[in-house]
Amino acid sequence: MDRNGNRDKGFFSVMYRTRFKASKNGTTVVNLSLLFSLIALLSAPWLVILGLLAALVMGYRFSIDRDGLGFEQRFEDVVRNAAVNVKQAVGHVTEDPSR
Protein backbone atom coordinates (compact mmCIF):
# COMPACT_ATOMS: atom_id res chain seq x y z
CA MET A 1 0.00 0.00 0.00
CA ASP A 2 1.19 3.53 -0.62
CA ARG A 3 1.08 6.37 1.88
CA ASN A 4 -2.52 7.19 0.95
CA GLY A 5 -3.73 3.63 1.65
CA ASN A 6 -4.12 2.75 -2.03
CA ARG A 7 -2.83 -0.55 -3.37
CA ASP A 8 0.08 -0.42 -5.77
CA LYS A 9 -1.22 -1.44 -9.21
CA GLY A 10 2.17 -2.14 -10.79
CA PHE A 11 2.55 -5.40 -12.71
CA PHE A 12 5.18 -6.89 -10.41
CA SER A 13 3.31 -5.86 -7.25
CA VAL A 14 0.08 -7.45 -8.47
CA MET A 15 1.91 -10.62 -9.55
CA TYR A 16 3.70 -10.75 -6.17
CA ARG A 17 0.49 -10.28 -4.15
CA THR A 18 -1.50 -12.81 -6.20
CA ARG A 19 -0.81 -16.23 -4.71
CA PHE A 20 -1.10 -19.72 -6.20
CA LYS A 21 -2.08 -22.17 -3.47
CA ALA A 22 -2.24 -25.95 -3.35
CA SER A 23 -4.04 -27.53 -0.41
CA LYS A 24 -5.29 -30.88 0.78
CA ASN A 25 -7.87 -31.43 3.52
CA GLY A 26 -7.91 -27.70 4.26
CA THR A 27 -4.14 -27.50 4.85
CA THR A 28 -2.16 -25.24 2.51
CA VAL A 29 0.93 -27.04 1.29
CA VAL A 30 2.14 -24.62 -1.40
CA ASN A 31 1.73 -20.84 -1.35
CA LEU A 32 3.69 -19.27 -4.22
CA SER A 33 3.47 -15.87 -5.83
CA LEU A 34 2.09 -15.86 -9.35
CA LEU A 35 5.30 -14.12 -10.40
CA PHE A 36 7.44 -17.05 -9.19
CA SER A 37 4.99 -19.56 -10.68
CA LEU A 38 5.17 -17.85 -14.07
CA ILE A 39 8.99 -17.81 -13.98
CA ALA A 40 8.99 -21.52 -13.06
CA LEU A 41 6.57 -22.29 -15.90
CA LEU A 42 8.73 -20.44 -18.42
CA SER A 43 11.94 -22.03 -17.11
CA ALA A 44 10.82 -25.65 -16.83
CA PRO A 45 7.31 -26.13 -18.24
CA TRP A 46 7.58 -29.93 -18.26
CA LEU A 47 8.43 -29.97 -14.56
CA VAL A 48 5.56 -27.65 -13.62
CA ILE A 49 3.04 -29.60 -15.70
CA LEU A 50 4.17 -32.96 -14.29
CA GLY A 51 4.04 -31.56 -10.77
CA LEU A 52 0.53 -30.19 -11.26
CA LEU A 53 -0.69 -33.48 -12.73
CA ALA A 54 0.85 -35.49 -9.88
CA ALA A 55 -0.73 -33.16 -7.32
CA LEU A 56 -4.15 -33.50 -8.97
CA VAL A 57 -3.87 -37.30 -8.98
CA MET A 58 -3.00 -37.21 -5.25
CA GLY A 59 -6.10 -35.14 -4.51
CA TYR A 60 -4.69 -31.64 -4.00
CA ARG A 61 -6.88 -28.62 -4.70
CA PHE A 62 -5.59 -25.46 -6.37
CA SER A 63 -6.71 -21.89 -5.83
CA ILE A 64 -5.67 -18.33 -6.66
CA ASP A 65 -5.72 -15.72 -3.88
CA ARG A 66 -5.65 -12.18 -5.31
CA ASP A 67 -4.78 -10.43 -2.05
CA GLY A 68 -2.43 -12.77 -0.23
CA LEU A 69 -2.47 -12.14 3.50
CA GLY A 70 0.96 -10.99 4.63
CA PHE A 71 2.03 -9.86 1.15
CA GLU A 72 0.67 -6.31 1.16
CA GLN A 73 4.04 -4.61 0.63
CA ARG A 74 4.88 -3.17 -2.76
CA PHE A 75 7.18 -5.41 -4.77
CA GLU A 76 9.76 -2.63 -4.98
CA ASP A 77 9.85 -2.41 -1.17
CA VAL A 78 10.32 -6.17 -0.90
CA VAL A 79 13.27 -6.04 -3.33
CA ARG A 80 14.78 -3.05 -1.53
CA ASN A 81 14.47 -4.76 1.87
CA ALA A 82 16.01 -7.94 0.49
CA ALA A 83 18.97 -5.96 -0.90
CA VAL A 84 19.55 -4.31 2.49
CA ASN A 85 19.39 -7.71 4.24
CA VAL A 86 21.90 -9.23 1.81
CA LYS A 87 24.29 -6.29 2.23
CA GLN A 88 24.10 -6.62 6.02
CA ALA A 89 24.66 -10.38 5.88
CA VAL A 90 27.66 -9.99 3.58
CA GLY A 91 29.01 -7.25 5.85
CA HIS A 92 28.79 -9.56 8.87
CA VAL A 93 30.45 -12.44 7.01
CA THR A 94 33.31 -10.31 5.69
CA GLU A 95 33.97 -8.47 8.96
CA ASP A 96 37.48 -8.79 10.34
CA PRO A 97 37.17 -10.95 13.50
CA SER A 98 40.32 -9.41 15.00
CA ARG A 99 38.51 -6.10 15.57
Biopython code that builds the backbone (N, CA, C, O; Angstrom):
import numpy as np
from Bio.PDB.StructureBuilder import StructureBuilder

atoms = [
    (1, "MET", "N", (0.845, -1.184, 0.000)),
    (1, "MET", "CA", (0.000, 0.000, 0.000)),
    (1, "MET", "C", (0.879, 1.231, 0.000)),
    (1, "MET", "O", (1.967, 1.223, 0.577)),
    (2, "ASP", "N", (0.416, 2.289, -0.643)),
    (2, "ASP", "CA", (1.185, 3.526, -0.616)),
    (2, "ASP", "C", (0.783, 4.341, 0.600)),
    (2, "ASP", "O", (-0.007, 3.891, 1.431)),
    (3, "ARG", "N", (1.329, 5.535, 0.693)),
    (3, "ARG", "CA", (1.084, 6.371, 1.880)),
    (3, "ARG", "C", (-0.374, 6.779, 2.024)),
    (3, "ARG", "O", (-0.829, 7.083, 3.127)),
    (4, "ASN", "N", (-1.115, 6.788, 0.910)),
    (4, "ASN", "CA", (-2.521, 7.193, 0.952)),
    (4, "ASN", "C", (-3.453, 6.016, 1.221)),
    (4, "ASN", "O", (-4.670, 6.193, 1.273)),
    (5, "GLY", "N", (-2.890, 4.802, 1.393)),
    (5, "GLY", "CA", (-3.727, 3.632, 1.647)),
    (5, "GLY", "C", (-4.187, 2.935, 0.392)),
    (5, "GLY", "O", (-4.966, 1.986, 0.473)),
    (6, "ASN", "N", (-3.732, 3.375, -0.775)),
    (6, "ASN", "CA", (-4.122, 2.746, -2.034)),
    (6, "ASN", "C", (-3.156, 1.623, -2.371)),
    (6, "ASN", "O", (-1.959, 1.720, -2.100)),
    (7, "ARG", "N", (-3.672, 0.572, -2.954)),
    (7, "ARG", "CA", (-2.829, -0.551, -3.375)),
    (7, "ARG", "C", (-2.021, -0.156, -4.592)),
    (7, "ARG", "O", (-2.500, 0.550, -5.478)),
    (8, "ASP", "N", (-0.779, -0.630, -4.616)),
    (8, "ASP", "CA", (0.081, -0.416, -5.767)),
    (8, "ASP", "C", (-0.441, -1.293, -6.905)),
    (8, "ASP", "O", (-0.652, -2.491, -6.716)),
    (9, "LYS", "N", (-0.647, -0.709, -8.076)),
    (9, "LYS", "CA", (-1.220, -1.436, -9.208)),
    (9, "LYS", "C", (-0.162, -1.849, -10.225)),
    (9, "LYS", "O", (-0.507, -2.260, -11.332)),
    (10, "GLY", "N", (1.115, -1.749, -9.875)),
    (10, "GLY", "CA", (2.168, -2.139, -10.791)),
    (10, "GLY", "C", (2.115, -3.631, -11.088)),
    (10, "GLY", "O", (1.647, -4.420, -10.267)),
    (11, "PHE", "N", (2.599, -4.014, -12.267)),
    (11, "PHE", "CA", (2.548, -5.396, -12.712)),
    (11, "PHE", "C", (3.214, -6.335, -11.713)),
    (11, "PHE", "O", (2.625, -7.340, -11.315)),
    (12, "PHE", "N", (4.449, -6.009, -11.306)),
    (12, "PHE", "CA", (5.175, -6.890, -10.410)),
    (12, "PHE", "C", (4.527, -6.961, -9.030)),
    (12, "PHE", "O", (4.530, -8.018, -8.398)),
    (13, "SER", "N", (3.977, -5.855, -8.561)),
    (13, "SER", "CA", (3.307, -5.863, -7.253)),
    (13, "SER", "C", (2.060, -6.739, -7.286)),
    (13, "SER", "O", (1.806, -7.501, -6.353)),
    (14, "VAL", "N", (1.293, -6.631, -8.349)),
    (14, "VAL", "CA", (0.081, -7.449, -8.474)),
    (14, "VAL", "C", (0.453, -8.927, -8.593)),
    (14, "VAL", "O", (-0.181, -9.781, -7.973)),
    (15, "MET", "N", (1.476, -9.226, -9.384)),
    (15, "MET", "CA", (1.908, -10.616, -9.551)),
    (15, "MET", "C", (2.487, -11.170, -8.247)),
    (15, "MET", "O", (2.340, -12.359, -7.964)),
    (16, "TYR", "N", (3.136, -10.329, -7.460)),
    (16, "TYR", "CA", (3.699, -10.754, -6.174)),
    (16, "TYR", "C", (2.590, -11.016, -5.155)),
    (16, "TYR", "O", (2.643, -12.000, -4.417)),
    (17, "ARG", "N", (1.589, -10.138, -5.115)),
    (17, "ARG", "CA", (0.491, -10.276, -4.149)),
    (17, "ARG", "C", (-0.437, -11.435, -4.484)),
    (17, "ARG", "O", (-0.996, -12.060, -3.582)),
    (18, "THR", "N", (-0.607, -11.732, -5.778)),
    (18, "THR", "CA", (-1.498, -12.811, -6.197)),
    (18, "THR", "C", (-0.801, -14.139, -5.931)),
    (18, "THR", "O", (0.303, -14.372, -6.422)),
    (19, "ARG", "N", (-1.435, -14.999, -5.165)),
    (19, "ARG", "CA", (-0.814, -16.235, -4.709)),
    (19, "ARG", "C", (-1.463, -17.451, -5.348)),
    (19, "ARG", "O", (-2.683, -17.501, -5.503)),
    (20, "PHE", "N", (-0.658, -18.418, -5.714)),
    (20, "PHE", "CA", (-1.102, -19.724, -6.197)),
    (20, "PHE", "C", (-0.974, -20.685, -5.026)),
    (20, "PHE", "O", (0.114, -20.864, -4.478)),
    (21, "LYS", "N", (-2.082, -21.301, -4.645)),
    (21, "LYS", "CA", (-2.079, -22.175, -3.475)),
    (21, "LYS", "C", (-2.505, -23.587, -3.846)),
    (21, "LYS", "O", (-3.408, -23.790, -4.658)),
    (22, "ALA", "N", (-1.844, -24.546, -3.242)),
    (22, "ALA", "CA", (-2.242, -25.948, -3.349)),
    (22, "ALA", "C", (-2.528, -26.426, -1.930)),
    (22, "ALA", "O", (-1.727, -26.211, -1.021)),
    (23, "SER", "N", (-3.678, -27.079, -1.749)),
    (23, "SER", "CA", (-4.040, -27.534, -0.409)),
    (23, "SER", "C", (-4.697, -28.904, -0.469)),
    (23, "SER", "O", (-5.228, -29.323, -1.497)),
    (24, "LYS", "N", (-4.641, -29.577, 0.653)),
    (24, "LYS", "CA", (-5.286, -30.879, 0.780)),
    (24, "LYS", "C", (-5.888, -30.956, 2.176)),
    (24, "LYS", "O", (-5.214, -30.674, 3.167)),
    (25, "ASN", "N", (-7.144, -31.335, 2.249)),
    (25, "ASN", "CA", (-7.870, -31.434, 3.516)),
    (25, "ASN", "C", (-7.821, -30.130, 4.307)),
    (25, "ASN", "O", (-7.732, -30.150, 5.535)),
    (26, "GLY", "N", (-7.878, -28.996, 3.609)),
    (26, "GLY", "CA", (-7.907, -27.699, 4.265)),
    (26, "GLY", "C", (-6.547, -27.177, 4.706)),
    (26, "GLY", "O", (-6.465, -26.087, 5.272)),
    (27, "THR", "N", (-5.483, -27.927, 4.462)),
    (27, "THR", "CA", (-4.141, -27.500, 4.850)),
    (27, "THR", "C", (-3.387, -27.032, 3.617)),
    (27, "THR", "O", (-3.222, -27.790, 2.661)),
    (28, "THR", "N", (-2.930, -25.786, 3.635)),
    (28, "THR", "CA", (-2.164, -25.239, 2.510)),
    (28, "THR", "C", (-0.767, -25.829, 2.531)),
    (28, "THR", "O", (-0.060, -25.760, 3.536)),
    (29, "VAL", "N", (-0.380, -26.412, 1.400)),
    (29, "VAL", "CA", (0.927, -27.044, 1.291)),
    (29, "VAL", "C", (1.874, -26.177, 0.473)),
    (29, "VAL", "O", (3.073, -26.131, 0.748)),
    (30, "VAL", "N", (1.339, -25.490, -0.532)),
    (30, "VAL", "CA", (2.138, -24.620, -1.399)),
    (30, "VAL", "C", (1.454, -23.266, -1.462)),
    (30, "VAL", "O", (0.246, -23.180, -1.681)),
    (31, "ASN", "N", (2.236, -22.204, -1.270)),
    (31, "ASN", "CA", (1.726, -20.837, -1.350)),
    (31, "ASN", "C", (2.785, -20.008, -2.073)),
    (31, "ASN", "O", (3.675, -19.440, -1.439)),
    (32, "LEU", "N", (2.686, -19.940, -3.394)),
    (32, "LEU", "CA", (3.687, -19.273, -4.218)),
    (32, "LEU", "C", (3.094, -18.037, -4.882)),
    (32, "LEU", "O", (1.905, -17.995, -5.195)),
    (33, "SER", "N", (3.938, -17.033, -5.091)),
    (33, "SER", "CA", (3.468, -15.871, -5.834)),
    (33, "SER", "C", (3.268, -16.268, -7.287)),
    (33, "SER", "O", (3.944, -17.160, -7.799)),
    (34, "LEU", "N", (2.341, -15.602, -7.938)),
    (34, "LEU", "CA", (2.091, -15.862, -9.350)),
    (34, "LEU", "C", (3.317, -15.494, -10.172)),
    (34, "LEU", "O", (3.570, -16.100, -11.214)),
    (35, "LEU", "N", (4.072, -14.518, -9.718)),
    (35, "LEU", "CA", (5.305, -14.125, -10.400)),
    (35, "LEU", "C", (6.295, -15.287, -10.414)),
    (35, "LEU", "O", (6.843, -15.619, -11.466)),
    (36, "PHE", "N", (6.530, -15.907, -9.260)),
    (36, "PHE", "CA", (7.437, -17.048, -9.194)),
    (36, "PHE", "C", (6.896, -18.212, -10.018)),
    (36, "PHE", "O", (7.654, -18.881, -10.719)),
    (37, "SER", "N", (5.592, -18.456, -9.937)),
    (37, "SER", "CA", (4.985, -19.559, -10.679)),
    (37, "SER", "C", (5.152, -19.379, -12.180)),
    (37, "SER", "O", (5.408, -20.342, -12.902)),
    (38, "LEU", "N", (5.005, -18.144, -12.647)),
    (38, "LEU", "CA", (5.167, -17.854, -14.074)),
    (38, "LEU", "C", (6.619, -18.058, -14.502)),
    (38, "LEU", "O", (6.877, -18.614, -15.570)),
    (39, "ILE", "N", (7.566, -17.613, -13.678)),
    (39, "ILE", "CA", (8.986, -17.814, -13.984)),
    (39, "ILE", "C", (9.306, -19.306, -14.025)),
    (39, "ILE", "O", (10.035, -19.759, -14.908)),
    (40, "ALA", "N", (8.767, -20.071, -13.075)),
    (40, "ALA", "CA", (8.987, -21.518, -13.058)),
    (40, "ALA", "C", (8.397, -22.169, -14.304)),
    (40, "ALA", "O", (9.013, -23.060, -14.888)),
    (41, "LEU", "N", (7.215, -21.733, -14.713)),
    (41, "LEU", "CA", (6.570, -22.288, -15.897)),
    (41, "LEU", "C", (7.378, -21.990, -17.152)),
    (41, "LEU", "O", (7.499, -22.847, -18.028)),
    (42, "LEU", "N", (7.929, -20.790, -17.248)),
    (42, "LEU", "CA", (8.733, -20.436, -18.416)),
    (42, "LEU", "C", (10.093, -21.141, -18.409)),
    (42, "LEU", "O", (10.645, -21.443, -19.467)),
    (43, "SER", "N", (10.621, -21.398, -17.228)),
    (43, "SER", "CA", (11.940, -22.029, -17.111)),
    (43, "SER", "C", (11.886, -23.538, -17.333)),
    (43, "SER", "O", (12.730, -24.094, -18.035)),
    (44, "ALA", "N", (10.912, -24.189, -16.746)),
    (44, "ALA", "CA", (10.817, -25.648, -16.834)),
    (44, "ALA", "C", (9.347, -26.065, -16.949)),
    (44, "ALA", "O", (8.773, -26.589, -15.994)),
    (45, "PRO", "N", (8.747, -25.835, -18.105)),
    (45, "PRO", "CA", (7.315, -26.132, -18.244)),
    (45, "PRO", "C", (6.985, -27.608, -18.014)),
    (45, "PRO", "O", (5.940, -27.920, -17.444)),
    (46, "TRP", "N", (7.841, -28.502, -18.439)),
    (46, "TRP", "CA", (7.584, -29.934, -18.265)),
    (46, "TRP", "C", (7.535, -30.302, -16.783)),
    (46, "TRP", "O", (6.728, -31.137, -16.374)),
    (47, "LEU", "N", (8.395, -29.682, -15.982)),
    (47, "LEU", "CA", (8.432, -29.972, -14.558)),
    (47, "LEU", "C", (7.175, -29.441, -13.858)),
    (47, "LEU", "O", (6.599, -30.117, -13.005)),
    (48, "VAL", "N", (6.763, -28.247, -14.221)),
    (48, "VAL", "CA", (5.563, -27.651, -13.621)),
    (48, "VAL", "C", (4.329, -28.462, -13.992)),
    (48, "VAL", "O", (3.492, -28.742, -13.135)),
    (49, "ILE", "N", (4.210, -28.839, -15.254)),
    (49, "ILE", "CA", (3.038, -29.599, -15.701)),
    (49, "ILE", "C", (2.996, -30.975, -15.040)),
    (49, "ILE", "O", (1.934, -31.411, -14.594)),
    (50, "LEU", "N", (4.135, -31.664, -14.970)),
    (50, "LEU", "CA", (4.171, -32.964, -14.290)),
    (50, "LEU", "C", (3.834, -32.830, -12.805)),
    (50, "LEU", "O", (3.123, -33.667, -12.248)),
    (51, "GLY", "N", (4.342, -31.785, -12.171)),
    (51, "GLY", "CA", (4.041, -31.555, -10.765)),
    (51, "GLY", "C", (2.566, -31.294, -10.527)),
    (51, "GLY", "O", (1.982, -31.821, -9.581)),
    (52, "LEU", "N", (1.958, -30.476, -11.389)),
    (52, "LEU", "CA", (0.526, -30.190, -11.257)),
    (52, "LEU", "C", (-0.311, -31.450, -11.466)),
    (52, "LEU", "O", (-1.260, -31.702, -10.723)),
    (53, "LEU", "N", (0.045, -32.239, -12.481)),
    (53, "LEU", "CA", (-0.693, -33.476, -12.734)),
    (53, "LEU", "C", (-0.555, -34.456, -11.566)),
    (53, "LEU", "O", (-1.537, -35.080, -11.164)),
    (54, "ALA", "N", (0.641, -34.592, -11.028)),
    (54, "ALA", "CA", (0.854, -35.486, -9.882)),
    (54, "ALA", "C", (0.048, -35.005, -8.672)),
    (54, "ALA", "O", (-0.548, -35.813, -7.959)),
    (55, "ALA", "N", (0.031, -33.707, -8.447)),
    (55, "ALA", "CA", (-0.730, -33.163, -7.317)),
    (55, "ALA", "C", (-2.224, -33.404, -7.500)),
    (55, "ALA", "O", (-2.915, -33.733, -6.536)),
    (56, "LEU", "N", (-2.731, -33.246, -8.713)),
    (56, "LEU", "CA", (-4.153, -33.504, -8.971)),
    (56, "LEU", "C", (-4.496, -34.967, -8.725)),
    (56, "LEU", "O", (-5.533, -35.275, -8.138)),
    (57, "VAL", "N", (-3.628, -35.867, -9.173)),
    (57, "VAL", "CA", (-3.866, -37.296, -8.979)),
    (57, "VAL", "C", (-3.889, -37.631, -7.486)),
    (57, "VAL", "O", (-4.653, -38.494, -7.054)),
    (58, "MET", "N", (-3.053, -36.949, -6.699)),
    (58, "MET", "CA", (-3.000, -37.213, -5.254)),
    (58, "MET", "C", (-4.103, -36.497, -4.479)),
    (58, "MET", "O", (-4.182, -36.633, -3.258)),
    (59, "GLY", "N", (-4.954, -35.741, -5.165)),
    (59, "GLY", "CA", (-6.104, -35.135, -4.512)),
    (59, "GLY", "C", (-5.916, -33.727, -3.991)),
    (59, "GLY", "O", (-6.709, -33.273, -3.167)),
    (60, "TYR", "N", (-4.905, -33.027, -4.439)),
    (60, "TYR", "CA", (-4.691, -31.645, -4.004)),
    (60, "TYR", "C", (-5.629, -30.718, -4.755)),
    (60, "TYR", "O", (-5.984, -30.977, -5.905)),
    (61, "ARG", "N", (-6.026, -29.645, -4.105)),
    (61, "ARG", "CA", (-6.885, -28.616, -4.697)),
    (61, "ARG", "C", (-6.054, -27.368, -4.930)),
    (61, "ARG", "O", (-5.185, -27.037, -4.124)),
    (62, "PHE", "N", (-6.318, -26.673, -6.031)),
    (62, "PHE", "CA", (-5.588, -25.464, -6.373)),
    (62, "PHE", "C", (-6.506, -24.258, -6.289)),
    (62, "PHE", "O", (-7.698, -24.345, -6.583)),
    (63, "SER", "N", (-5.936, -23.130, -5.883)),
    (63, "SER", "CA", (-6.708, -21.892, -5.833)),
    (63, "SER", "C", (-5.778, -20.701, -6.080)),
    (63, "SER", "O", (-4.559, -20.800, -5.940)),
    (64, "ILE", "N", (-6.382, -19.588, -6.446)),
    (64, "ILE", "CA", (-5.674, -18.330, -6.657)),
    (64, "ILE", "C", (-6.227, -17.326, -5.657)),
    (64, "ILE", "O", (-7.436, -17.100, -5.599)),
    (65, "ASP", "N", (-5.338, -16.724, -4.871)),
    (65, "ASP", "CA", (-5.722, -15.715, -3.878)),
    (65, "ASP", "C", (-5.189, -14.369, -4.361)),
    (65, "ASP", "O", (-3.976, -14.163, -4.402)),
    (66, "ARG", "N", (-6.075, -13.460, -4.724)),
    (66, "ARG", "CA", (-5.651, -12.184, -5.313)),
    (66, "ARG", "C", (-5.006, -11.230, -4.320)),
    (66, "ARG", "O", (-4.166, -10.420, -4.711)),
    (67, "ASP", "N", (-5.365, -11.302, -3.078)),
    (67, "ASP", "CA", (-4.783, -10.434, -2.048)),
    (67, "ASP", "C", (-4.218, -11.299, -0.938)),
    (67, "ASP", "O", (-4.825, -11.445, 0.123)),
    (68, "GLY", "N", (-3.049, -11.871, -1.190)),
    (68, "GLY", "CA", (-2.426, -12.770, -0.235)),
    (68, "GLY", "C", (-2.162, -12.090, 1.094)),
    (68, "GLY", "O", (-1.505, -11.051, 1.146)),
    (69, "LEU", "N", (-2.665, -12.667, 2.157)),
    (69, "LEU", "CA", (-2.471, -12.140, 3.500)),
    (69, "LEU", "C", (-0.985, -12.179, 3.837)),
    (69, "LEU", "O", (-0.337, -13.215, 3.685)),
    (70, "GLY", "N", (-0.455, -11.070, 4.288)),
    (70, "GLY", "CA", (0.955, -10.990, 4.628)),
    (70, "GLY", "C", (1.840, -10.538, 3.476)),
    (70, "GLY", "O", (3.056, -10.434, 3.637)),
    (71, "PHE", "N", (1.253, -10.269, 2.320)),
    (71, "PHE", "CA", (2.025, -9.859, 1.152)),
    (71, "PHE", "C", (1.522, -8.516, 0.628)),
    (71, "PHE", "O", (1.405, -8.317, -0.581)),
    (72, "GLU", "N", (1.227, -7.600, 1.543)),
    (72, "GLU", "CA", (0.671, -6.308, 1.164)),
    (72, "GLU", "C", (1.716, -5.306, 0.706)),
    (72, "GLU", "O", (1.373, -4.304, 0.079)),
    (73, "GLN", "N", (2.989, -5.558, 1.008)),
    (73, "GLN", "CA", (4.038, -4.610, 0.627)),
    (73, "GLN", "C", (4.147, -4.497, -0.884)),
    (73, "GLN", "O", (3.824, -5.430, -1.620)),
    (74, "ARG", "N", (4.608, -3.334, -1.331)),
    (74, "ARG", "CA", (4.884, -3.170, -2.756)),
    (74, "ARG", "C", (6.085, -4.046, -3.109)),
    (74, "ARG", "O", (6.976, -4.257, -2.286)),
    (75, "PHE", "N", (6.095, -4.545, -4.326)),
    (75, "PHE", "CA", (7.182, -5.413, -4.773)),
    (75, "PHE", "C", (8.518, -4.690, -4.697)),
    (75, "PHE", "O", (9.532, -5.292, -4.344)),
    (76, "GLU", "N", (8.525, -3.409, -5.023)),
    (76, "GLU", "CA", (9.760, -2.627, -4.977)),
    (76, "GLU", "C", (10.312, -2.562, -3.556)),
    (76, "GLU", "O", (11.525, -2.622, -3.355)),
    (77, "ASP", "N", (9.417, -2.439, -2.563)),
    (77, "ASP", "CA", (9.849, -2.414, -1.166)),
    (77, "ASP", "C", (10.430, -3.762, -0.744)),
    (77, "ASP", "O", (11.407, -3.819, 0.002)),
    (78, "VAL", "N", (9.830, -4.831, -1.222)),
    (78, "VAL", "CA", (10.325, -6.169, -0.904)),
    (78, "VAL", "C", (11.736, -6.345, -1.456)),
    (78, "VAL", "O", (12.619, -6.851, -0.763)),
    (79, "VAL", "N", (11.948, -5.926, -2.710)),
    (79, "VAL", "CA", (13.269, -6.044, -3.335)),
    (79, "VAL", "C", (14.278, -5.170, -2.593)),
    (79, "VAL", "O", (15.404, -5.597, -2.340)),
    (80, "ARG", "N", (13.876, -3.954, -2.246)),
    (80, "ARG", "CA", (14.776, -3.046, -1.530)),
    (80, "ARG", "C", (15.161, -3.617, -0.161)),
    (80, "ARG", "O", (16.330, -3.566, 0.222)),
    (81, "ASN", "N", (14.195, -4.156, 0.571)),
    (81, "ASN", "CA", (14.473, -4.760, 1.871)),
    (81, "ASN", "C", (15.381, -5.980, 1.741)),
    (81, "ASN", "O", (16.264, -6.196, 2.571)),
    (82, "ALA", "N", (15.161, -6.768, 0.705)),
    (82, "ALA", "CA", (16.011, -7.944, 0.486)),
    (82, "ALA", "C", (17.445, -7.516, 0.197)),
    (82, "ALA", "O", (18.385, -8.144, 0.685)),
    (83, "ALA", "N", (17.626, -6.455, -0.590)),
    (83, "ALA", "CA", (18.969, -5.963, -0.900)),
    (83, "ALA", "C", (19.674, -5.486, 0.366)),
    (83, "ALA", "O", (20.860, -5.759, 0.552)),
    (84, "VAL", "N", (18.966, -4.785, 1.229)),
    (84, "VAL", "CA", (19.550, -4.313, 2.492)),
    (84, "VAL", "C", (19.951, -5.508, 3.357)),
    (84, "VAL", "O", (21.034, -5.516, 3.941)),
    (85, "ASN", "N", (19.083, -6.516, 3.441)),
    (85, "ASN", "CA", (19.387, -7.708, 4.240)),
    (85, "ASN", "C", (20.616, -8.442, 3.722)),
    (85, "ASN", "O", (21.442, -8.904, 4.509)),
    (86, "VAL", "N", (20.743, -8.552, 2.398)),
    (86, "VAL", "CA", (21.900, -9.233, 1.813)),
    (86, "VAL", "C", (23.169, -8.443, 2.101)),
    (86, "VAL", "O", (24.195, -9.024, 2.456)),
    (87, "LYS", "N", (23.107, -7.126, 1.952)),
    (87, "LYS", "CA", (24.287, -6.295, 2.227)),
    (87, "LYS", "C", (24.724, -6.439, 3.680)),
    (87, "LYS", "O", (25.919, -6.532, 3.963)),
    (88, "GLN", "N", (23.765, -6.457, 4.599)),
    (88, "GLN", "CA", (24.098, -6.624, 6.017)),
    (88, "GLN", "C", (24.704, -7.990, 6.281)),
    (88, "GLN", "O", (25.676, -8.103, 7.029)),
    (89, "ALA", "N", (24.145, -9.027, 5.679)),
    (89, "ALA", "CA", (24.664, -10.377, 5.883)),
    (89, "ALA", "C", (26.078, -10.507, 5.341)),
    (89, "ALA", "O", (26.940, -11.108, 5.982)),
    (90, "VAL", "N", (26.319, -9.944, 4.161)),
    (90, "VAL", "CA", (27.664, -9.986, 3.578)),
    (90, "VAL", "C", (28.614, -9.186, 4.443)),
    (90, "VAL", "O", (29.759, -9.597, 4.628)),
    (91, "GLY", "N", (28.183, -8.068, 4.974)),
    (91, "GLY", "CA", (29.009, -7.251, 5.855)),
    (91, "GLY", "C", (29.413, -8.015, 7.098)),
    (91, "GLY", "O", (30.558, -7.918, 7.540)),
    (92, "HIS", "N", (28.486, -8.776, 7.671)),
    (92, "HIS", "CA", (28.790, -9.564, 8.869)),
    (92, "HIS", "C", (29.747, -10.702, 8.554)),
    (92, "HIS", "O", (30.620, -11.018, 9.363)),
    (93, "VAL", "N", (29.598, -11.317, 7.398)),
    (93, "VAL", "CA", (30.453, -12.438, 7.014)),
    (93, "VAL", "C", (31.876, -11.964, 6.716)),
    (93, "VAL", "O", (32.845, -12.650, 7.044)),
    (94, "THR", "N", (31.998, -10.793, 6.097)),
    (94, "THR", "CA", (33.314, -10.310, 5.687)),
    (94, "THR", "C", (33.993, -9.431, 6.735)),
    (94, "THR", "O", (35.079, -8.904, 6.493)),
    (95, "GLU", "N", (33.359, -9.272, 7.897)),
    (95, "GLU", "CA", (33.973, -8.470, 8.957)),
    (95, "GLU", "C", (35.263, -9.123, 9.442)),
    (95, "GLU", "O", (35.382, -10.348, 9.472)),
    (96, "ASP", "N", (36.205, -8.302, 9.813)),
    (96, "ASP", "CA", (37.479, -8.792, 10.343)),
    (96, "ASP", "C", (37.260, -9.209, 11.794)),
    (96, "ASP", "O", (36.935, -8.360, 12.624)),
    (97, "PRO", "N", (37.430, -10.498, 12.130)),
    (97, "PRO", "CA", (37.167, -10.946, 13.500)),
    (97, "PRO", "C", (38.177, -10.436, 14.522)),
    (97, "PRO", "O", (37.941, -10.534, 15.727)),
    (98, "SER", "N", (39.300, -9.893, 14.054)),
    (98, "SER", "CA", (40.316, -9.414, 14.998)),
    (98, "SER", "C", (39.944, -8.058, 15.578)),
    (98, "SER", "O", (40.588, -7.597, 16.519)),
    (99, "ARG", "N", (38.918, -7.410, 15.036)),
    (99, "ARG", "CA", (38.515, -6.096, 15.568)),
    (99, "ARG", "C", (37.647, -6.208, 16.758)),
    (99, "ARG", "O", (37.229, -5.192, 17.314)),
]
sb = StructureBuilder()
sb.init_structure("model")
sb.init_model(0)
sb.init_chain("A")
sb.init_seg("    ")
for serial, (resi, resn, name, xyz) in enumerate(atoms, 1):
    if name == "N":
        sb.init_residue(resn, " ", resi, " ")
    sb.init_atom(name, np.array(xyz, "f"), 0.0, 1.0, " ", f" {name:<3s}", serial, name[0])
structure = sb.get_structure()
